[in-house]
Amino acid sequence: MFVSIDLCLVPIGVGTSLSPYIKACKEIIEKFNLTHELGANGTAIEGDWGEVFECVRTCHERIHGLGAPRIYTTIKVNTRVDKKQTFTDKLNSVLDK
């Protein structure tokens, strides 16, 4: 099943700068070859359900491996079964109106 998610993964107990952890997750997302858009407060990711959530799991494992004792993650999940709609399609739909 095709899925698009908004992922916000916050390592806890690592100080105030999170950019090294965000960079590590971005590299993982790229290795999974998933379509994504980095945002100021999270990352939009889309692709096959299994691959997307395997990517999220891999991000958690990597961030723990970088020394984060705890991670707080929020995920918004969007699926459709009537048609495949990417987040670019959704944005264009709004912009065209």
Backbone torsions as a table, in degrees:
resi	resn	phi	psi	omega
1	MET	NA	137.4	176.8
2	PHE	-78.4	136.7	-178.0
3	VAL	-139.3	147.2	168.0
4	SER	-123.1	138.3	-179.1
5	ILE	-131.0	156.3	165.3
6	ASP	-109.7	120.1	-176.1
7	LEU	-112.2	127.8	172.3
8	CYS	-128.7	105.1	-176.3
9	LEU	-109.9	119.3	-175.2
10	VAL	-119.5	109.7	174.8
11	PRO	-70.7	137.8	179.8
12	ILE	-114.1	138.7	178.2
13	GLY	90.3	21.1	-176.9
14	VAL	-121.8	7.6	-177.1
15	GLY	96.6	-170.8	-173.5
16	THR	-91.8	-22.9	180.0
17	SER	-86.6	118.2	-177.9
18	LEU	-105.6	-4.6	-174.0
19	SER	-57.2	-36.9	177.8
20	PRO	-63.2	-32.9	-179.6
21	TYR	-76.0	-39.0	176.7
22	ILE	-63.8	-42.4	177.8
23	LYS	-60.0	-42.5	179.8
24	ALA	-61.9	-42.9	178.3
25	CYS	-67.1	-39.9	178.4
26	LYS	-60.0	-41.3	177.9
27	GLU	-62.6	-38.7	178.0
28	ILE	-65.8	-45.3	178.7
29	ILE	-58.3	-42.3	179.2
30	GLU	-65.7	-38.1	177.5
31	LYS	-64.4	-32.6	176.1
32	PHE	-77.0	-7.7	179.5
33	ASN	58.1	40.1	178.6
34	LEU	-94.2	143.2	173.5
35	THR	-67.2	132.9	-177.6
36	HIS	-154.5	158.0	174.6
37	GLU	-135.6	118.4	177.5
38	LEU	-76.0	132.0	177.8
39	GLY	-121.4	174.6	-178.0
40	ALA	-66.6	-30.1	-176.2
41	ASN	-126.9	21.3	179.4
42	GLY	161.3	179.4	-178.1
43	THR	-129.9	130.0	173.3
44	ALA	-85.7	132.0	-179.1
45	ILE	-135.0	140.3	176.5
46	GLU	-140.5	153.7	179.5
47	GLY	157.5	-162.6	177.3
48	ASP	-64.3	137.0	-177.3
49	TRP	-48.7	-51.9	-177.0
50	GLY	-61.6	-42.8	-179.2
51	GLU	-67.8	-41.6	-179.3
52	VAL	-62.1	-47.1	-176.7
53	PHE	-77.3	-25.0	170.7
54	GLU	-66.7	-37.8	176.7
55	CYS	-62.6	-44.7	178.5
56	VAL	-60.6	-44.5	178.1
57	ARG	-60.6	-42.6	179.5
58	THR	-64.6	-38.2	175.7
59	CYS	-60.6	-45.5	178.2
60	HIS	-59.1	-46.6	-179.5
61	GLU	-61.0	-42.0	-178.7
62	ARG	-66.3	-44.1	-177.9
63	ILE	-66.0	-40.8	173.9
64	HIS	-61.6	-39.7	178.8
65	GLY	-64.5	-24.4	176.8
66	LEU	-85.1	3.1	173.8
67	GLY	108.9	0.0	178.3
68	ALA	-75.4	118.7	-179.2
69	PRO	-75.9	-18.9	-177.0
70	ARG	-147.4	147.2	176.5
71	ILE	-133.9	133.3	173.8
72	TYR	-111.7	121.3	-176.2
73	THR	-124.4	136.4	169.0
74	THR	-116.9	139.9	179.8
75	ILE	-135.6	128.3	169.1
76	LYS	-101.6	132.7	-175.2
77	VAL	-120.0	134.0	179.0
78	ASN	-130.9	125.1	173.9
79	THR	-130.6	152.9	173.5
80	ARG	-136.9	142.6	176.6
81	VAL	-111.7	-9.2	-179.0
82	ASP	-84.6	-24.5	176.5
83	LYS	-166.1	158.7	175.2
84	LYS	-85.0	125.0	-179.0
85	GLN	-135.0	115.5	179.5
86	THR	-81.7	166.9	177.2
87	PHE	-68.6	-25.1	173.1
88	THR	-65.3	-42.0	176.5
89	ASP	-59.2	-42.6	-179.2
90	LYS	-63.9	-45.0	179.1
91	LEU	-63.3	-44.6	179.8
92	ASN	-62.3	-35.4	177.9
93	SER	-60.6	-41.3	178.9
94	VAL	-70.9	-45.8	-177.4
95	LEU	-65.1	-29.2	-179.7
96	ASP	-74.5	-14.3	-175.3
97	LYS	-90.3	NA	NA
